[in-house]
Amino acid sequence: MLEKVQEDRLKKLEQVRQLGVDPYGGRYDTAEPIADVLARFGDDAEGQTADIAGRLILRRKMGKMMFAHLRDQSGQMQIAMRKNDLDETTWQLATLLDLGDIIAVAGRLERTKTGEITVWADKLTLLCKSLNPMPEKFHGLVDTETRYRQRYLDLMANPESMEVFQKRIAIIEHIRGALRGRGFIEVETPMLQAIYGGAAAKPFVTHHNALDCDQFLRISPELFLKRLLVGGMEKVFEINRNFRNEGLSTRHNPEFTMLELYQAYADYNVMMEITEELIATAGEQVAGSLQLPFGDRTIDYTRPWPRKTYADLMAEHAGVDIADADAVRAKARDVGVEEAGKDDAVVVHEIFETVVEAKLAALDTPVFVVDYPAALCPLTRRKADDPSIALRFELYIAGMEIANAYTELNDPAVQEDNLGGQLRGEDADETMRVMDEDFIASLRHGMPPAGGLGIGIDRVVMLLTDRTSIRDVILFPMLRPERAKG
């Protein structure tokens, strides 16, 4: 079937050329966005004209008249062509059009008797002849596998998908603007790192041929951004990709977009204020509300968001005191968490992930979980009156970890000792067993007290566009290789 369609279109391609028309067009920069045309139309105004370009998504021929719909990035609208309004060559060209062709039309702008704003074309330009057909139903491509693997078809056929990605762009631009308004500057740090760090994750490894050494795709920009604090850049942020060689799921993509920022002389309380502002105002300005649907529920982003300590949540939902190692291990066995041979803090956190996170997922508001066990946070300043507690928070919304922030550790001796312990840990990969000596050296020059924050952009977009799979908000998500056919 596909071969027959392609054969027919190739014949039309040749017929177009025989008309003396280039089937692949050229520069055409006079077209106005369709949304702008529709917005400016006035029923009482005379002599209105329009010049638009887009993809042909619907066509019906009625003798010497043809109606069609064009779709561009901003929207879609009806066009009409009459044989009497066009020269013979142009009318013949119109009869050779197929769904999926990219064309431009210009002419008078009127509302039809059926109430549809329409461009009555007296000019037609073919900009690209489509040789493969559009998805069978121009109004919607529903097969998720095709939508992810061939995103161009998804964007072409599904206006709601185009809207999601336009909102993604708007959300990121809103975040940038809000941070600039607070005096932050945007920077870029290396994607390829000789020594990676800033998070506990498995990296992607590559090889630099000229230097004959392994390099790592970064798991976090943290240690480089902190070097900038040392250098005197007091408010810095980066929005860019991180890479973690881990699993695929509806909430995880190995390549993901992260906002990471650092502010000198701040702490994790300031980071909470910034987090609330960025996400809540994005909800208002881009998504249009502070009460937004997500799946089968509504999340209320009205500020301030509740703050609950890690220890209190463990006591409330798991019924244990995190300082009572025997009770913690008994609870672990009770809920099916393997505790033998693991550090107490690791066991505590696995109980948290198993028991507490499920309770947080049921909440219809964002919640800050604050004051984590210090053993889990080697880059974080300790609480002055209780060094077993780290000044860290994680933001949970609809059961997802959205943000992570610290009051940053700037004591080089403590930092070196903590990183050394992390590298010596049982779970440390061989590629991790290298200390970033230059980072420690930078701290010895003096890093100001600071707050640091990371926000998962993809998950924020999921929440604000009501998409429950991360693949719906990443243009080209990672997928398992397609199996060979046949």
N, C-alpha and C positions, 0 to 999 in steps of 0.2 A: 504493500500500500504506500509506504513512504517513498519507495523507488518510483512509483507512478507519479506521485505528486511532484517529486524532484524533476522527473523527466518533463512534465508539463510546464514547470516553471522555467526550466532551461530553454524550452522552445519559446516561451514568452520573452525571456532574456534576449534571445536572438532577434525576435520581432521588434523589440524595443530598439536594439542597435540598428536594425534596418530602417527605423524611422529617423535615424540620425540623432538619437538621444543617448547620452551617456548614462547607462543604468546605475552608475555609482556616483553620480552627481559631483558636487564640489562645494566650495564655500557658499554658505547661505546664512548670513548673520543679521538679516532684517526681521526675522520672525520674532513675535512677541509671545511670552508665555501664555498658555491658554487660560490659566487662572486669572491673569491680568485682563485678558480680553473679556472674560465673563464678568469680572468685577466692574469694569468701566462701562459696560453696555447700559444704555438708557433707552427705554421704550419711546420716549418723546423726542429723542434727538434724531435729526435727519442727516443723511450722508455719512453714516458710520461705515468704516472699513476695518478690515483686519488682515493680518499676514501671520500665519501660524505654520508650524512644522511639527511633525510627530510620526508615530507609527499607526498605520491603518489597522484598526481592530474590528471593524464591522463595515460591511458594504452590502447594499442592495440596489440592484439595477432595475429601473422601471421604464423600459423603452428608451426614450431620448433623454432620460433624467436618471441621475444616480445620487443616492444618499449614502453617506459614510460617517464613521466616527474616527477622529484622530485622538491619540493620547500622547501627551508629552510628560515631562517630569512633574509638572504642576497640576495636571488634570486632563480631562477629555471633553471634547465638544463635537457637535455635528457639523459636517460640511455638506454642501450640495453642488452638483455639477450638472449643467444642462448643455446639450449638444449645441444649441443656438448661441450660447455664450462663449464657446471655445472654437478655435480654428480646428480644421480637420485633423491635423497631426496630434494636437493636444487631446482631442476627443478619443482618437484611436489609442493614445497612450493611456487614457483613463480606463479604457476597456481591457487593458492588459494588466491592470493592477491586481495584486493578490493581498490577502490579509498578511500582515507582517511587513509589507513594504513601508519604507520611510519616505514621506513626501512632504512637500510644502504647498500651500494654497494661499491665494490672496483674492480678496473681493469684498463686496458689500456685506455688511453685517445687519441681519434682520432676525426677528422672531417669527417662526413659522406659525401656522394656524393651530398646530398642536402645542404651542407654547415653548418650543425649543429654540434657544439662541443658535443661529446658524450662519456660517460663512458661505455665501453664494459665490463660488469661485469663478473668476475670469482669468485666472492664471494657475497653472499646475506645474510643479517641478518635481521630477523623480530624483530623490537623493540617494536611495539605495534599494536595489531589487533584492527581496528576500527569497532565497532558494530553499530553505527549510521551512516547513509550516509552523505556525504558532501552536501552542497546546490546543487540543481539540475544543475546549471551552474557553473562549477568549476572556470570559469574565472570572475565571478562577482556576488555578492549578493547585490541586489538593494533595497530590502524591508527595509526601514529605521527603522521600529519598531524592526525587527529582528536584524538588525545590532547593535542597541543600547542595546537591552536586552540580546543578545547572542553575545557579542563582540568577543568571540573566533571564531565564525563562520565568522564574518566580517574579522578578521585578517587572517583566514585560506583561505578565498576565494578571498579577495580583496587586491592585492599587494599595491595598492595606499593607502589603510588605514594603512597598516603596515608602509609605507613610512612616512605618516603624523606623526605617533607616534615616529618613529625614529628621525624625524626632531624636534619634541617636546623635546625629550631628548637632542638632540644636541643644541637646543636653550637655554635650561636651563643650560647646561654645559658651553656654551659660556658665558652666563651672569655671572655664578660663576667665571669663569676664568678672565673675564674683571674686576670684582670687586676685586678679589684677587690681580690683577695687580695694582689696585689703593690703595692697603694696607688695604682693608676691611677684617674682620674676620667673619666667619659664626657661628651663635649661634642658640640655640634652646630655646624657651620660652614656658610657659605652654599652653596647649590646653584647659585644664579644669581650669576655673577661678572662684573664689568665688565672685568677683566683676568684671564685664566686662566693657570695655570702649575702647576708641580710635576711635569710629565711632558712627554714629547715625543709629542703625539697631536693629531689634528684634532678640534676641538670641534663641538658642535651650536650653532648661532647662533639666537638669538631676538631679539625687539624689545620693549622696555618702552615702552608707549604714553605713559604719563604723563610720563616723563622724556625721551621721544623719543630713545632711544639703544639701540644693540645691547647685548645681554647674552649670556653664554655659559653653557651647562650645564657644570658643573665637570668637568674631567678628573681632578682630584685635590684633596683638601683640604689638601695639604702646607703651602702658604705661610700659610694661616690658622692651622693648628695650631702652626706655629713662632712666629707672633705671640703665641700664648698662652704659649709658653715665655718669650718676652721679658717678658710681663706678670707672670710668676711662677708660672704653673701648671706644676709640674715633671714631672708624669706625666699625660699626657692621651692619650685614644684616642677614635676615632670609628668606628662601623660603619654604613656608609651607602652610597648609590649614587654611582657615578661614571659619566660618559657620554663615550664616545669614538666619533666619527663614522667608524667603520671597518667592516671586513667582518664577515660572519656565518659561523660554522663550528661544528663540534661542540665547540670550545674557546673560542669568542669570542661574546659577546653585547654589543651596543653599550651596553646599560645593565647594569651589573654591581655586585655588592656587594663592598666592600673594607673590611678592617680596616686603619686606619692609626693608628700610635701613636708618641709621642715621649717619651723619658725624659732629663731633664737629668742631666748628669754621667756618662752612660753612653757606650758606643761600640758598634761593630757586633758585637763579641764578646758583649756582653750581649744584643743583639738575636737572635743565634743561639741563646742559651740560652732566651730567651723563645719563639722560634719552635718549637724542639724540644718545649718543655713544652706549649705550647698544642695542637699537632697530635697529639703522642704520647698525651697524657692524654685528649684527645677520642676518639682511637681506642680506648683502653682502656675509658673510661666510657660512651661512647655506642654505639660499634660492637662493643665487647666483646672486643677483642684487639689485640695489637701486630703480628700477622701477618694482613693483610687482603687478600682477593682484589680484583684490579682487572683486569677483562677476563679474559684467559687466563693471568694470572700472579698471584703473591702478593708483596705489598710488606711488607718487614720494617721496622717503625718503632722498633725497639729503639734506645735512645740509648746513647752519642753517635753522631751521624751523621757520615760522612766529610766532611772539608774538603779541597778541592783548589783550587790557585790557577789563575786564568785562563791565565796564561803556561804553567804546567806542562801543562795540558790541551791547549793549542794545540801544544806541542812533542810531546806524546805521540801525539795523534790526527791532527794536520795536518802534523807534521814541520817546523814553522817556529818561529823565534825572532821574537816579535812586535815586537822592536826592529829587525829586519832588513827594512827597507821593500822592498828589491828581492826578497828571498825571499818576502815576503808577497804581493806583486803577481804573482809567478810562480805561486805556489800558487793565487791567485784565478783566474788564467786557466786553470789546470789543472783546477779543479773547477767551472768555468763561472760564476764570479762576475764580473760586470762591474766593472772597477776603474778605468777611465779617468775622470779628472775628479773622483774621490772622495778625500776625506781619508784618510790612512793608517789612522787609527783606525776609520773606517767600513768600510774594506776588511777589516781584521782581524776586525771583529765579524761581517761577512757570512760570512766563512770559518768563524767559530765557529758561527754559526747553521746553516750548510750541513753542516759536517763533525762538529763536536764534539757538538752537541746530539743527533745521531743515536746517538752512543755513549752519552751519558748516558741516553737513553731505554731502553737495554738493561739498565740497572742495576735490581736488585730492592731497592734501599735508596734513601732520600732522599740527596741529595748537595748540600753547600754549595759553590758556585763563588765563590771569594773573590779580592779584589784585582784590580779591573778597570782597563783603561787609563783614565787620568784624563781624556783628551779626550772620553770617552763620558759623563762624570759631572759636570756643571757644578754640582751642589748638594752635592758630596761633599768631605770633607777629604782632603788628599793624605797619602801616607805620608811620615813625617818624613825618612827617609833616601833616598827615591826619589820625587820629586814627579810622576813619570810614572805612578805607580800611585795609584788611588783606593781608599779604605778602604770598599769596597762588597762585598756578597755578593748572589747570587741563589740561591734554593733550587729545585732541580729534583727532581721526583718523576714517574716514568713518562714522562719526556720533556716534562712540562709545567713552565713557570715558575710557581711557587706563591707565592714571597715575594721581596721586594726590600728591601734595607736598607743604610743608610749609617752611618758616623761623620760626623755632620753638619758642614757648613762653616758657621762663624760669623764669619768675617772679612768685614766688609761690602765692603771694597775689592775683594777677590778675588772675592766673590760677584757684585758688580756687573760686573766685567770678564768673568767666565764667562758670565753671563746675556746680556751684550751680544754676546759671540761667538756664542751660541746663536741669538739673534734675527737676527743678520746672516748666518747660515748659508744656503747655497744652497737647502736644503730647507725653510726657514722659510716658512710660509704668511703671507699679508699680515695676517691677523688676529693673528699672533703678534708683529708688529714693534712692540710697545709694552712698555716696561720697567715693571715693577711698582715704582714709586718708593717707595710707602709701605712695601713689604716691605723694601727696602733701608734706608729710614729707621728701620724697627723694629730692624734689625740694628745700626745705629749706636748705638742705646740699649743694646745689649749682650744677646746671646743666650747662655746658658750652653752650654758644650760638651755635646753630646747624641748619643744614638743614635736613629735613626728607622727604622721598619719598616712595610711594607705587605704584607698577606697577602690573596690572592684567595679570598674565602669560597666562591664558587661552585665553584671547582676543588677546594678542600679537601673540600667536601661530595661532589663527584664521587668523590674517592678513597675517602672513608670509607663511602660507600654503594654502591660498585662500580657506578657509572654512567659510561659512557664518552662520553656526550654532555652538554654543559652544559644543553641544553634539558630534560633529565630532572630537573634540580635547581632550575630556575627556574620558579615557578608559571605565569607568563605570559611566555614568551620571545618575543623579536621574530622575526617571520616575514615572508616576502615576502607582499604582498597576494594574496588569493585571486583567481584569474581568474574573471571573470564567466561564469556558466553559460549555455549556449544559443548 
